[in-house]
């Protein structure tokens, strides 16, 4: 897979508000599915589908601890991308207000 295709896959995975919300929550640290369910207020199958997309894009990874599956951000650079995008939005909004 070409670099551009990989990059597009990451941005496509982050192009859904619920997945952005999941990544934001995981930026606080590793979370089990039960914690994510409370946070996003979606059904477990729906959450699993979003987690699968993030995992396939290489954004998150998981590990099993006992009966629970825990997810975490695979690379801290993802946090930088997310928070950088938020900063960009704030700057654009500030510029538009001028």
C-alpha positions in Angstrom: 0.0 0.0 0.0 1.3 3.4 -1.0 2.0 6.1 1.6 -0.9 8.3 0.3 -3.3 5.3 0.6 -2.2 4.7 4.2 -2.6 8.3 5.0 -6.1 8.4 3.4 -7.1 5.3 5.4 -6.1 7.0 8.7 -8.0 10.2 7.8 -11.0 8.3 6.6 -11.1 6.4 9.9 -11.0 9.7 11.8 -13.7 11.2 9.5 -16.6 10.1 11.8 -17.5 12.0 14.9 -18.0 9.0 17.1 -14.5 7.6 16.1 -13.0 11.0 16.9 -14.7 10.8 20.3 -13.3 7.3 20.9 -9.8 8.4 20.0 -10.2 11.4 22.4 -11.2 9.1 25.2 -8.4 6.7 24.5 -5.9 9.7 24.5 -6.5 9.6 28.3 -5.2 6.1 28.5 -6.2 2.5 27.9 -9.9 1.8 28.3 -12.0 -1.4 28.3 -15.0 -1.7 26.0 -17.3 -1.3 28.9 -15.8 2.1 29.7 -16.1 3.2 26.0 -19.7 2.0 25.9 -20.6 4.3 28.8 -18.8 7.2 27.1 -20.2 7.0 23.6 -23.7 5.7 24.5 -23.9 3.4 21.5 -24.8 -0.2 21.3 -22.0 -2.7 21.8 -22.2 -4.0 18.1 -22.1 -0.4 16.8 -19.1 0.5 19.0 -17.3 -2.7 17.9 -17.7 -1.7 14.3 -16.2 1.7 14.9 -13.3 0.1 16.9 -12.7 -2.3 14.1 -12.3 0.6 11.6 -9.9 2.4 13.9 -7.9 -0.8 14.4 -7.7 -1.6 10.7 -6.4 1.9 10.1 -3.6 1.3 12.6 -4.8 4.0 15.0 -5.6 1.7 17.9 -4.7 -1.7 19.2 -6.2 -4.0 21.8 -5.3 -6.7 24.3 -7.3 -9.1 26.3 -7.2 -8.9 30.1 -9.2 -11.7 31.6 -12.7 -11.5 30.1 -12.3 -7.9 29.0 -10.8 -6.3 25.9 -8.8 -3.1 26.4 -8.1 -0.6 23.7 -5.3 2.0 23.5 -3.9 4.4 20.9 -1.2 2.6 19.0 1.1 5.6 18.5 1.1 9.0 20.3 1.4 10.8 17.0 -2.3 10.2 16.5 -2.9 12.4 19.5 -0.8 15.1 18.0 -2.8 14.9 14.7 -6.1 15.1 16.6 -5.2 17.9 18.9 -3.4 19.7 16.0 -6.6 19.6 14.0 -8.6 21.0 17.0 -6.1 23.8 17.2 -6.5 24.5 13.5 -10.3 24.7 13.9 -9.9 27.2 16.7 -7.5 29.3 14.7 -9.8 29.3 11.7 -12.8 30.2 13.9 -10.8 33.0 15.4 -9.8 34.3 12.0 -13.3 34.2 10.7 -14.5 36.3 13.7 -12.1 39.1 12.7 
